[in-house]
Amino acid sequence: MTHQSTGRRTIANTPVELTGLGFGASVIGNLYRVTPAEDAAAAVDAAWESGIRYFDTAPHYGLGLSERRLGAALRDRPRGEYVISSKVGRLLVPNEHPRGVDGEGFAVPDDLRREWDFSRAGVLASIEASLERTGLDRLDVVYLHDPDDHWRQAADEAMPALADLRDQGVIGAIGAGMNQSAMLARFLHETPADVVMLAGRYTLLDQSALDDVLPTAEEHGKSVVAVGVFNSGLLSRDRPADGMKYDYQDAPPALVARARAIADVCTAHGTTLPAAAIAFPHTHPSVVNVTLGMRSPDQVTRNTELHRRPVPEALWNDLRDQGLIRADVPGADVPGADGRARSAQCP
């Protein structure tokens, strides 16, 4: 049985410590629909009360709205008690041809637009703008955001610029965040990145990160933050239903059937599919945090309760034996660098 822990986990070789569960602030940037300002503030407050001390945002989220709301909600909190991450690679610039609403999934006016820029100057300008929007004195972690089509500039200019800031003590840890795992492995292997934010590639339905980024992180002594653990929704309910989303698309029937089969095994072990989905990434020793999007206090309460729920280690064995997860998925409790077993659960 995995047990709840109140400890934090350190991003390897950095001073940055993360709680096991993080607050993803994309949704309070009005992702897909409007989140009232009071709900956004209440969600951050509820996360704080629940013990969450890692908060992730980005300029992309609501064209700066997420950063503004998160900064306002954290501004009066003790600065040394929490970790905030943001991202670079998309500068927000005036939109010369607005149509009224953002075209990239956020329910916000499109008076600004995103401009790809992984140059050194772009990185520095992006960080300065994020500090202005949040009203905070520093960012603890900075990720390159979706550099899929920009490897050369991201690796040659953006990451060295972040490394300089880290080495000066301006930033605590640096990395990249993407929906693919192969390029994240390259960042860990070929650049000074400390940590990667891995979206949807180490979940109960997709363990492709075991082919590249996870063994690379382990080999180089680097860390992984797991996001997208519900694969856009299919793993978010006790009983998956037809019409649910998988990686932003309607889930194919065969995948829904597989998710239901996993849910049946979860039930047999006295747990639920979403609780197992949150616990699963922690089965790998390089994963230091799972971050979930939370739009309201009710979502915060649900997610923290699911995260704290013990998940039997035998569940992973049964899922492996039935071919529902890969045979090379590690066990739920694995030795950490200090030789002690790491719990899959902590706030």
C-alpha positions in Angstrom: 0.0 0.0 0.0 1.3 3.4 -0.9 0.9 6.0 1.9 0.4 9.7 2.1 3.5 11.8 2.8 3.8 15.4 3.8 7.3 15.8 2.4 8.5 17.6 -0.7 10.7 16.4 -3.5 13.7 18.2 -4.8 14.3 18.8 -8.5 17.5 17.0 -8.9 20.7 19.1 -8.4 18.7 22.2 -7.6 17.5 24.0 -4.5 13.9 23.8 -5.7 11.5 21.6 -3.7 8.0 20.7 -5.0 5.0 19.3 -3.2 3.9 16.0 -4.8 0.8 17.6 -6.2 0.9 20.9 -8.1 -1.7 23.4 -9.2 -2.0 23.9 -12.9 -3.2 27.4 -13.7 -4.1 27.0 -17.4 -7.8 26.7 -16.5 -7.9 29.9 -14.5 -6.7 31.6 -17.7 -10.2 30.7 -19.0 -9.2 27.5 -20.9 -12.2 26.5 -23.0 -14.6 28.6 -20.9 -14.8 31.6 -18.6 -13.7 31.1 -15.0 -15.0 34.0 -12.9 -12.2 35.9 -11.1 -13.6 35.0 -7.7 -13.6 31.3 -8.5 -10.0 31.5 -9.7 -8.9 33.2 -6.5 -10.9 30.8 -4.4 -9.3 27.8 -6.2 -5.7 29.1 -5.4 -6.7 29.7 -1.8 -8.2 26.2 -1.5 -5.0 24.8 -3.0 -2.9 26.6 -0.4 -5.1 25.4 2.4 -4.8 21.8 1.1 -1.0 22.0 1.3 -0.2 22.5 -2.3 2.9 24.7 -2.7 3.7 24.3 -6.4 1.9 26.5 -8.9 2.4 26.4 -12.7 1.4 29.0 -15.3 2.4 30.5 -18.7 2.0 33.6 -20.8 0.1 31.3 -23.3 -2.7 30.6 -20.8 -5.3 33.2 -21.5 -2.9 35.6 -23.1 -1.5 36.5 -19.7 -4.7 36.2 -17.6 -3.5 33.1 -15.8 -0.3 34.8 -14.7 -2.2 37.9 -13.5 -4.7 35.9 -11.6 -2.2 33.5 -10.0 0.2 36.3 -9.1 -2.7 38.3 -7.4 -3.7 35.2 -5.5 -0.2 34.5 -4.2 1.1 38.0 -3.7 0.4 38.1 0.0 1.6 34.6 0.7 5.1 34.1 2.3 7.3 34.0 -0.8 9.7 31.4 0.6 6.9 28.9 1.1 5.9 28.2 -2.5 7.3 27.5 -5.9 6.0 29.1 -9.1 6.9 28.2 -12.6 6.2 29.9 -15.9 7.3 29.4 -19.4 9.0 31.2 -22.3 8.9 30.8 -26.1 5.7 32.7 -26.8 5.9 36.5 -26.5 2.6 38.4 -26.1 2.5 41.3 -28.5 -0.3 43.6 -29.7 -2.7 42.0 -32.1 -3.1 44.2 -35.2 -6.1 42.3 -36.5 -8.3 41.2 -33.5 -11.5 39.3 -34.1 -12.8 39.6 -30.6 -11.8 36.3 -29.0 -8.6 34.3 -28.7 -8.3 31.5 -31.3 -6.2 29.1 -29.3 -8.7 27.7 -26.8 -9.0 30.5 -24.2 -12.2 32.5 -23.6 -10.4 35.9 -23.5 -10.3 38.9 -25.8 -7.6 38.7 -28.5 -6.2 42.2 -28.1 -2.8 40.4 -27.8 -1.3 37.6 -29.9 1.4 35.0 -29.4 4.7 35.3 -31.2 7.2 32.4 -31.2 10.6 33.5 -29.9 13.2 31.3 -28.4 16.1 33.8 -28.8 18.1 35.0 -25.8 16.4 38.4 -26.0 13.0 36.8 -26.3 13.6 34.7 -23.2 14.7 37.7 -21.2 11.8 39.8 -22.4 9.3 37.0 -21.7 10.5 36.6 -18.1 10.4 40.3 -17.5 6.8 40.4 -18.8 5.8 37.4 -16.6 7.3 39.1 -13.5 5.3 42.3 -14.4 2.0 40.3 -14.9 2.4 38.2 -11.7 3.7 41.1 -9.6 6.2 38.7 -8.0 9.9 39.2 -7.4 11.1 36.0 -9.1 10.2 32.8 -11.0 11.5 29.6 -9.3 11.3 27.4 -12.4 11.2 28.4 -16.1 10.3 26.0 -18.9 10.7 26.4 -22.7 7.1 26.0 -23.8 6.3 23.7 -26.8 9.5 24.2 -28.7 8.6 21.3 -31.1 9.3 23.3 -34.3 12.1 25.3 -32.8 14.7 22.8 -31.5 17.8 24.7 -32.9 17.0 28.1 -31.4 15.6 26.6 -28.2 18.7 24.5 -27.6 21.3 27.0 -28.8 19.9 30.3 -27.5 17.0 29.8 -25.1 18.3 27.1 -22.8 21.8 28.7 -22.4 20.1 32.0 -21.6 18.1 30.2 -18.9 21.2 28.4 -17.7 22.9 31.8 -17.2 20.0 33.0 -15.1 20.1 29.8 -13.1 23.8 30.0 -12.5 23.4 33.6 -11.3 20.8 32.5 -8.8 17.9 34.4 -10.6 16.0 31.2 -11.3 16.1 28.0 -9.3 15.6 25.4 -12.0 15.2 25.3 -15.8 13.7 22.9 -18.4 11.1 22.4 -21.1 7.5 21.4 -21.3 5.9 19.5 -24.2 3.3 17.0 -25.3 5.9 14.7 -26.8 8.6 12.8 -24.9 11.4 12.3 -27.6 12.5 15.9 -27.7 12.3 16.3 -23.9 14.8 13.4 -23.8 17.1 15.4 -26.0 16.8 18.4 -23.7 17.8 16.3 -20.8 20.7 14.7 -22.7 22.0 17.6 -24.7 21.3 20.8 -22.8 21.7 22.1 -19.2 18.0 21.4 -18.4 17.2 20.2 -14.8 13.6 19.2 -15.3 11.0 18.5 -18.0 7.2 18.9 -17.8 5.9 15.8 -19.5 2.3 16.1 -20.8 0.3 12.9 -21.3 3.1 10.5 -22.2 3.3 8.6 -18.9 -0.2 7.7 -17.9 -2.3 4.6 -17.5 -3.1 4.7 -21.2 0.3 5.9 -22.6 3.7 4.9 -21.3 5.7 5.9 -24.3 7.9 8.0 -22.1 9.5 4.8 -21.0 11.2 4.6 -24.4 13.1 7.9 -24.1 12.6 10.7 -21.5 12.2 8.6 -18.4 15.3 6.4 -18.8 17.2 9.6 -19.9 16.2 11.4 -16.8 17.2 8.5 -14.6 20.6 8.1 -16.4 21.4 11.8 -16.1 20.0 12.3 -12.6 17.4 14.8 -13.7 13.7 15.2 -12.8 10.2 15.0 -14.4 7.0 16.8 -13.6 4.0 14.9 -15.0 0.9 16.7 -16.3 -2.0 15.6 -18.5 -2.4 12.4 -16.4 -6.1 12.1 -17.2 -5.3 12.3 -21.0 -7.8 15.1 -21.5 -10.5 13.4 -19.5 -10.8 9.7 -20.3 -9.1 8.8 -17.0 -10.9 11.5 -14.9 -14.0 9.5 -13.9 -14.5 6.3 -12.1 -16.3 4.8 -15.1 -15.2 6.0 -18.6 -18.0 6.8 -20.9 -18.4 7.0 -24.7 -17.7 10.5 -26.0 -15.0 11.3 -23.5 -11.9 13.0 -24.7 -8.5 11.5 -25.2 -5.6 13.9 -26.0 -8.1 16.6 -27.0 -10.0 14.3 -29.4 -13.0 12.0 -29.0 -11.7 8.8 -27.6 -11.7 5.8 -29.9 -14.0 3.0 -28.7 -11.1 0.6 -28.3 -9.4 3.0 -25.9 -12.6 3.6 -23.9 -12.9 -0.2 -23.5 -9.3 -0.4 -22.3 -9.9 2.4 -19.8 -12.9 0.6 -18.5 -10.9 -2.6 -18.1 -8.3 -0.6 -16.1 -11.2 0.8 -14.0 -12.4 -2.7 -13.3 -9.0 -3.7 -11.9 -8.9 -0.5 -9.8 -12.3 -1.4 -8.4 -11.2 -4.9 -7.5 -8.3 -3.3 -5.6 -10.5 -0.9 -3.7 -9.5 2.2 -5.5 -10.7 4.3 -8.5 -9.5 5.0 -12.0 -8.8 8.8 -11.3 -7.0 8.0 -8.0 -4.8 5.4 -9.9 -4.2 7.9 -12.7 -2.8 10.5 -10.3 -0.7 7.9 -8.4 0.6 6.2 -11.5 3.4 8.7 -12.7 4.9 8.5 -9.2 5.8 4.8 -9.9 8.8 6.1 -11.7 11.7 7.3 -9.6 12.4 10.4 -11.7 8.9 11.8 -11.4 8.9 14.4 -8.6 5.4 15.9 -9.0 2.0 15.5 -10.7 0.3 18.8 -11.6 -3.4 19.0 -12.3 -5.5 21.8 -13.7 -7.9 23.1 -11.0 -10.7 25.6 -11.8 -12.6 25.8 -8.5 -12.3 24.9 -4.8 -14.4 21.8 -5.5 -11.9 20.6 -8.0 -9.1 21.3 -5.6 -10.8 19.3 -2.9 -11.5 16.4 -5.2 -8.0 16.3 -6.7 -6.3 16.5 -3.3 -8.5 13.8 -1.9 -7.8 11.5 -4.8 -4.1 12.2 -4.5 -4.0 11.3 -0.9 -6.0 8.1 -1.4 -3.7 5.1 -0.8 -3.3 2.9 -3.9 -2.4 -0.7 -3.5 1.0 -1.7 -5.0 -0.6 -4.9 -6.2 -2.7 -2.9 -8.6 0.3 -2.2 -10.8 1.2 -5.9 -10.8 -2.3 -6.9 -11.9 -2.4 -4.3 -14.6 1.0 -5.5 -15.9 -0.1 -9.2 -15.7 -3.3 -8.4 -17.7 -1.4 -6.5 -20.3 -3.2 -3.3 -19.5 0.1 -1.4 -18.8 3.6 -2.1 -20.1 5.6 -4.8 -18.5 8.5 -2.5 -17.8 6.5 0.0 -15.7 8.3 0.1 -12.3 6.5 -0.7 -9.0 4.6 1.9 -7.0 7.3 2.2 -4.4 10.8 2.4 -5.7 14.1 3.3 -3.9 15.0 7.0 -4.1 18.6 8.3 -4.3 18.9 7.9 -0.6 17.9 4.2 -0.8 14.5 4.8 1.0 11.2 3.9 -0.6 9.4 6.9 -2.1 5.7 7.2 -1.4 3.5 7.7 -4.4 1.3 10.1 -2.4 2.0 13.6 -0.9 0.4 16.9 -1.2 
